[in-house]
Amino acid sequence: MIVDAGLRAPSQAAAALEMGCDAVLVNTAVADAGDPPAMAAAFAQAVAAGRSARRAGLMPVGQEAQASSPLTDFLQGGERA
């Protein structure tokens, strides 16, 4: 799947890749930026980060809050949870 419209910030490109998109097209976002070469570099970094996060395995989204400090016992001298 390729996202081809509506992206204006590198963070949005990263989010698209995290969600499983294969690619993003960002011509206008780069062309209309104050510094197009710098914006192109920022998008490249964001896409790489989003793809890396997806491949690394994002933690699941839950329907309710859960404790999220797995090292608490370890830091208090116990085993890692």
C-alpha positions as CSV (number, residue, x, y, z in Angstrom):
1,M,0.0,0.0,0.0
2,I,1.3,3.5,-0.9
3,V,0.1,6.7,0.8
4,D,-0.1,9.4,-1.9
5,A,-1.9,12.3,-0.4
6,G,-2.2,14.4,2.7
7,L,1.3,14.0,4.2
8,R,2.8,17.3,5.2
9,A,5.2,16.3,8.1
10,P,7.9,13.6,8.4
11,S,6.2,12.3,11.5
12,Q,3.2,11.5,9.5
13,A,5.3,9.4,7.1
14,A,6.9,7.6,10.0
15,A,3.4,6.8,11.3
16,A,2.3,5.5,7.9
17,L,5.2,3.1,7.8
18,E,4.6,2.0,11.4
19,M,1.0,1.1,10.4
20,G,2.3,-1.1,7.6
21,C,2.3,1.0,4.5
22,D,5.0,0.1,1.9
23,A,5.8,3.6,0.8
24,V,4.8,7.3,0.9
25,L,4.8,9.9,-1.8
26,V,5.7,13.4,-0.5
27,N,6.4,15.6,-3.5
28,T,4.3,18.7,-2.4
29,A,5.5,18.5,1.2
30,V,9.1,18.6,0.0
31,A,8.6,21.1,-2.9
32,D,6.7,23.6,-0.7
33,A,9.0,23.4,2.3
34,G,11.1,26.4,3.3
35,D,14.3,24.2,2.7
36,P,13.3,21.4,0.3
37,P,16.7,19.5,0.5
38,A,16.5,19.5,4.3
39,M,12.8,18.4,4.2
40,A,13.6,15.6,1.8
41,A,16.4,14.4,4.2
42,A,13.9,14.6,7.2
43,F,11.4,12.5,5.3
44,A,14.0,10.0,4.4
45,Q,15.0,9.6,8.1
46,A,11.3,9.4,9.1
47,V,10.6,6.7,6.6
48,A,13.6,4.7,7.8
49,A,12.6,5.1,11.4
50,G,9.0,4.1,10.7
51,R,10.1,1.0,8.8
52,S,12.6,0.0,11.5
53,A,9.9,0.4,14.2
54,R,7.5,-1.8,12.2
55,R,10.1,-4.5,11.7
56,A,11.2,-4.4,15.3
57,G,7.7,-5.2,16.4
58,L,5.6,-2.4,18.0
59,M,4.0,-3.3,21.3
60,P,0.3,-4.1,20.9
61,V,-2.4,-1.5,21.3
62,G,-4.8,-2.4,24.2
63,Q,-8.3,-1.4,25.0
64,E,-7.5,-0.5,28.6
65,A,-4.5,0.7,30.5
66,Q,-1.8,-1.7,31.7
67,A,1.2,-1.3,33.9
68,S,4.1,-0.8,31.5
69,S,7.3,-0.9,33.7
70,P,8.7,-4.4,33.1
71,L,12.0,-3.6,34.8
72,T,10.4,-2.6,38.2
73,D,11.1,-5.9,39.8
74,F,14.6,-6.1,38.3
75,L,15.5,-2.6,39.6
76,Q,14.4,-3.7,43.1
77,G,16.6,-6.8,43.0
78,G,14.1,-9.3,41.7
79,E,14.0,-11.2,38.4
80,R,13.0,-9.4,35.2
81,A,9.3,-9.7,34.4
